[in-house]
Amino acid sequence: MAKAVFDPLTKEEEETIHAESIRILEKVGIKVTSEEILSILRDHGADVDPKTQVAKIPEKLVREALSRAPKEFSMCGRDKSKDLPLPAVSRVQGCNDGQPTDVWDLETQTKRKSTVADLVDLTIVCDAMPEVDLYWPEVVATDLPPDVSNIHEFAASIAHTGKHVQHGAGDITDAKYLIMLGAAVVGSEKELAKRPILSITHTPITPLRYEKGDIEAAVMFSRAGLPVVHLSMAISGSVSPVSPAGTILLVNAENLGGFVITELAAPGAPVLYSSESGPMDMKSGVFLSGSTEGALINAAGCQMARRYRLPSQVGGTAASGTAPGYEVGYQKAISALLPVMAGADQVVGIGGFDRSGCESVEQIVMDCELWRNVLRAWNGVKVDKDTLGFDAIARVGPGGYFMKDIHTLKHFRSEILLPRIAMKPLAPGAKEEPMRAAARDEVRRILRDHRPMPLDKDVKQEIKSILKQYDTEVCGKQVNPTYLDRLK
């Protein structure tokens, strides 16, 4: 599994969380508003009340689900060099944030509604940044018809990055067309199962409610052999107990419930354990994104995932601050570092702030600078004969200076993380921190010079044909996907 150096729970507490999760599933149950899923649960031994739509799940089904879920698999990209093996061993994998309806305008430095053009810009910047390993469509394209924007957002994303794309689907129609688009890119649904270039997030409504459209879409993905992230978004004091321990327990129970459903529907389906949880501000009622408590809850989720030997994708690099600056920076540092040190395989949040309510291309670049430092901490200290440097110490001797020694020249790039956009000098008359200006300059360079892996001409044409079919089926109004032709 992914390397972990921080356990927020003792082994006894870990076992208690698991045992109490089983008690929740057996005694309280989960509400499932899909007759199809309730039928699957009933047929396999769950106690289902058709009136309340509550299914009580015996421990046996949890054990079987955990035994069937694969412990290793890959989330692939159009660009094979961007494939992501799980568990993450060489480094924790970073993911951008998503999917609000606001964007931070690069030129005016103000918040406004996001468009499909903004989505393309954000995708290109994430494609260019090596710290972003997998991609979520980062904003909602509010200039597209809302009934069909979800699928067009995926199409715009897959056309402008070679990395793995993860998205959501609110019903089986959206799930069907996402799978069709993925199959068009790789050649067939059979090939898509071999090289899953897309995955889906399924988010139960906390506490313990699994909505018909979302859970049926997740099952469709599972049956297609595509990874499903069971993403619990529990808010302490609101939809989960106010105590971090109670929220950790509810997150774990919701993940186990999701695993049971997808493994019953498609034994051996790839799943990820997920939590993007945290407390409610008891003064205002808003979600405290980037809080220390949230980081501890998500880190505990990583520990539970390691207990089950399943990969984890959790929230981090998160912030409640409403504009780029110090507040956003310290919140992102805390929320990223704890789950990484607790053994997360993937951490989501690059580019977002204002409780994930706004996305920014310059914030992507600044967050990637932060992410490099987080990974440096995760990598730790390499101790061997060469790095200990006895010969260098002997050469330099008491009172000496190591700057010109060959040992320094050999090792400084690998041993010391050098900043890329941080630590810039303050220009005369400047009214903002130099790092923000440097990030904007880097964004402009990327948008001018970076060219993502292109789609083949025939694949692009097939995507347009599928989108036309989708638009007709869903709302009867055609969207001209000019975003597919933006990069010549």
N, C-alpha and C positions, 0 to 999 in steps of 0.2 A: 504494500500500500504506500501511499504518499508519506514522506517522512514527516514525523510529528515530534516536536520537542516541548509541547505544552498540552497538558491534560487539564481542562477546567473541572473535570469530575474525577473523584476517586473511583477505584474499581468497584467498591461497594455501592457508590452512588450511581454508577453506570448500570449495574445490575438492577438497582431499584427502579431506575427510569424504565428499563425494559419490562420488568415485572408489572409495574403500574400501567404501562402502555397496553399490555395484554389484558389487564383487568378492565381498562376503558373499553377495548374492543369487544370483550366478552360480556360485560355488564351494562355498559352505556350504549355501545354500538355506533354505527355511522349512518347518516341519512343519505340515501342515494335516490335521486329523482328520475332515474332511468329504469324502466321496466326490464329492458334487456340485461342490464348489469345486475339488478336484483335477482333476476332469474338465474344468472350464472352463479351468483353467491348461494342462492337457495339450493341449486342442484349439487353444490359441492359441500353442503353441510352447514351453512350459516342459518341462523334463526331469523327469518325475515317476516316482518309485520307489514302486509301490503297496505294497510290503512295509513300508518305513520311513515312508511317507506324507510324504516330503520332496520338495518341488518346487524345482528350481533355475531361477531366473527370468532370462532373457536381458535385457540392457540395453535392447533394442528395446522390450520390453513396458513398461519403466519410462518410457521416452521417450514412448510412446504414451499411457500413463496420465496423465502430467503434462500432455500437450497437450490431453487431453479434459476434464480436471477444470476446471470453471468458475472463473474468476478473480474473479468478482463474483456474489453472490447475497444474499438476505435471509433471516434467521431471524425469523419473524413471531410476533406475539402475538395473543391474542384481542382485545386492545385495539390497534387499528391504530396508535395513537400510540406504542406500545412496540416497533414493528418495529425490527430491528437490521440495518442494511446492512453487508455485508462486502465489502471490507476496511473496518475501522473508521477513519474519517477525522476526525470531529469530536471523538471522545474514545475512549480505550480502554474496552472494555466489561467491567464487573465481574459476577462470578457467585458465588453462595454455595457453600459446601462441602457435601459429602454423601458417603456415606450410611451412617453407623455405626449401632450399636444402642444408643448411650448419649446422654443429654441432660443438660445442666447445669440443675438445677431452679432456677427463678427465686426461689422463696421460701426453700427450705432451703439454697441455695448448696452443694449436693452433687450428685454424679453418680448417675444412676439409669438404668434401662432406658426407652427411648423408646416412646411410644404414638402412635396415630393422632391423638389430640388434640394432642400435642406437634407433630406434623407440620403440623397445621393452623395452630397458633400461629406456627411458624417461617415458614410460607408467607405468612401475613398480614403479618408484620413485614417480610419481604423484599419483598412487594408494595408496602408503604408507603414503603420506602427507595428514593429515586431512584438511589442509587449501585449498586443491584443491578439489572442490566439483563436478565439471563436467570436462570432458576431451575432448580436441581436439587432433586427431592424430598430434603429435607435429612437425614432420619433414616429408619430402618426402623421400621415400625409393629409392634413386637414383640407387641402384644396381638391381632394378626390372625393367622390361620393362615399359616404360612410358605410353603406351596405357592402361595398366591394373593396374598400381601401386596404383591408388586411392582406389579401392575396397580392394586390399590386405592390404593397410594401415589401413583401417577400421577393417578388420578381425584380424590383429595383435593387434590392440588396444582393441577390445571387448574381446579378449582372455586373456588379461593381466590386466584388471581392472574390478571391479564390479560396477564402477560408470557410470553415464550417459555419452554417447559418442555423440559428435556433429561433423558432417562432412559436406563436400560439394559434389555437383554432377554437372558436366558440361553438362549433357544431361539426357534424360529419361532412357537410358539404365543403366547408373550408378545408377540413383535413384531407378530403378526397383530392381537391385541386392542388393542395400543397404537395401531396405525393405525386400527382401527375406532373407537376412542374419539375420536381426533383428527378423523376424518371426520364423526363425529356432531356435533362442536362447530361445524365450519365448513360442514357441509351435504353433503359427498360426498368420496370419495377424489380425484376430479378436482380439486375445489376445494382440497383439502389439499395437493396437489402445487403448486398456484399460490401458496397461502399456508401454508407449512409452519410450523405453530404448535408442532411438536415435532421433536426430533432425537434421535439415539441415540449413545451412546458405545460404541465397540468397543475392548476392551482385550486385546491378545495376552498370552499368558503368556510373559513374558521369561525366557529368550532365544528369540525367533523361533518361537514356537508359537502357532498359531491354532486355537482349539477349535471343534468342530463347531457347537454351539448358538449361540455368540456370533457367529461369522463368518457363519453362515447368516442370523441375525437382521439383521446389518448389511447383507447383500445384499438382504434383503427390504425394508429401509428405502430402500436405494439405488434399487431398482426402483419404489418408490412416489414417488420424487422428493424424498425427505426427507434432510436433511444427516446425514452420518456423521462423527463425531469419532474418528479413529484414535489412541487414547490409549495411549502407551507409558509404563509405570510401572516404569522400570528402577532397580534399587537397586545402587549401586556397591559392589563387594566382596562382593555376595551373588549376584544373578542377572545382573550385568553386570560388566565389568572395573572394578577399583578406581579406576582413573584417570578423572577427568572426561572426558578426550578419548575413552577407550574407551566410556564410557557414552553420550556424545553420538553416537558412531558407531553404536552398537547402536540407539539411539532412532531415528536417521535411517533405518537399514535397515528397522526394523519399520514405520515410517510408509510408506515406499515400497512395502513388501510389501502393506500394507493398501490403498494407492491402486490398485495393479495389480489386486487382486481385485475391488474395487468398480467400477472403471472397465471391466473386462472384462465384468462381469455387467450393468452398466447404464452404457453410455457417456454421459458428461456428468453423472454423479451428483455432487452437491455434497459436498465433503469438507473437513475441517479437519485441519491438522497439529497434533499434540498431544504434550506431554511433561509428566508430573508425576513427575519423577525426582529422585534425590538419593542421598547416601551412606548406608551402614549404619554405625551406631555400632560400631566394632570392639571395644569393651569389652563391650557388652551384646547386640549382634546386632539391635537395633531400628532402624527407619528413622528417620533424622534429618530430620524434616520441618522446613522453615523454615531450613535450613542455607545458608551462603554458597555452598558447592559446588553444592547443588541449584539455587539461583538462577542460577548461571552456566550449568549444564547446560540449564535451561529457557530461559534467554536465548539460548543457542546454537541451541536448537530454533527460536526465533523468527527468528533470522538465516537458518537453512536454509529455513524456510517462505517468507521473503522472496525467497530465491534461486529458489524454485520458483514464486513469484508466487501462493501459496496463503495463505488466512487461517489464523491460528494461535490455538489455545486452550491455554493452559499453566497449570500450577500456580503459585500464589503466595499472598500473604496467608496463609501457612501457618506452623504452629508445632508444636514438640514439647512445649512447656510443658504441664503437666498441670492448670493452673488459671489463670483470667484473672489477668493481672498483668504486671509488667515483662518477665519472660522471654518471654511470649507476644508482647508488644508489639514488642520489638526484632527477634525472628525474623520476624514478619509484615512489618515495615518493609523488611528486607533482601530477603526473598523476593518481595515485591510490586514494589519499585522497579526491580530489575535487568531483569526481563523486560519491564516497561512501557517502560523506556528503550531496550530492544532491539527494540521494534516489535511487541509482542504485540497482537493484535486483541482477545482476551478473556483474562482472568485469573480463575482459580477459587480460592476458599478462604475467602470471607467467612463468618464465624460459627463456624469450626471451630478446634479446638486438640487437644492430646494426640495428635499425629500423625494428625489427622482422625478420631480415635476418639471425639470428643465434640462435640456442637453446642450452641449457646447463643444464646438470643434477645438477651441483653444484649451478647454478643460481636459479634453482627451490627451493632448500633448503634455499638459502639466501632470495629469494623473499617471501617465506613462513614466515620467521622471520619478514620481513617488513609487510606482510599482517596481522600478529597477532597484530602489533602495530596500523595499520590502523583501524582494527575492534575494538581495545580498545578505540580509539578516538570516533568511531561511537557509541559505547555503552554509552559513557558519564559518568556522575557522579550520582550514586545512593544516594539519600538523604532520610533517614528515621531515626527513633529513634535510631536504632542499629548502623548505620554507622556514625551518628553525634557524638556518643561516649561521651555524657555528663558524664556518670558514670565513664568512664575511665579518663576523664579530672579531675573529682573530686577526684578520687583515687590518681592520680599522683601529682596533685596540682602544684602551682607555682614553676618554676625552676626544675621540675621533668624530668623523662626520661621514654619514652613509650615502649622501646624495649622489656622489660620483662613482660609488662602488658598483661593480658589474652585477652584484646580486640585486641591487635596486633597479638597474636598467632591465634586468631579466624579468623581474616579478611585479613591477609597479602597476602595469595594466591589468593583470589578473587578480592582484591582491587589494587594490584600492579602486572603488567605484568612482569614476570621473564624471562630474555633472555635464549634462549636454546643454540645458537651457537655464539651469539655476546658477546663482552666484555671479550674475552679470552686474557690471558697475552701473550705478545710478547716473543716468544722463543729466546734464545741467537743465534745470527747469522741469524735470520729469515729475508727473503727479501720480504715478502708479508704480507698483513694484516692477523692476526690469524683467522678471520672469514671465509676466503676462504679456509684455510686448514681444519678448523672444518667442513665446508660444504662438502668438498671432503671425509672426514672420514665418515660423515653421509651417503653419497651416497654409499660408499663401504659397509657399514653395511647393508643398505637397500637391495642392490643387492645380498648380501650374504644371508640375513636372511628372507626377506619379501617374502611371497607367496600369490599372489592375489587369489581371489575366482576362483576355477577351472571351466572349462567347462565340462559338462557331456560328457562321451565318445561318446555317440550316436549323441549328438549335434555337437561335433567336427567333426565327420565323415560327417554329413550333410553339415556342412560349407565347408569341403574339396570338396564335390560333387558339391556344388553351385559354388565354385571358379573355378573348372574344367570346368563347363558349361559356366561360364562367360569368361574365357580365350579363350575357343573355339569360342564363338560368336564374341568376340572383335578382337582377333588377330591370333587365330589359334595356338598359342604357349603356352604350359603349364608352369606354375610356380609351383615349388614344395614348398608348404607352410610349410616348416620345422619349421618356427617360431611358429606354433601352438603347436609344441611338445617340445618347449624349457624348459618349467617347467613341470617336471614329478610329 
